[in-house]
């Protein structure tokens, strides 16, 4: 799979997870959003070399 396609798939997965978080309590949301943000940071750092071309 091409790097950009993988990045788009990861973004789509995290958007879905963030939609689920809307139905959670505040404490659950905080934990969920922190995890999603950390995962997205890792994904973005992995694709940075491809995006800077």
Secondary structure, DSSP 8 states (H G I E B T S, - for coil): --HHHHHHHHHHHHHHHHHHHTTS-HHHHHHHHHHHHHHHHHHHHHHHHHHT-
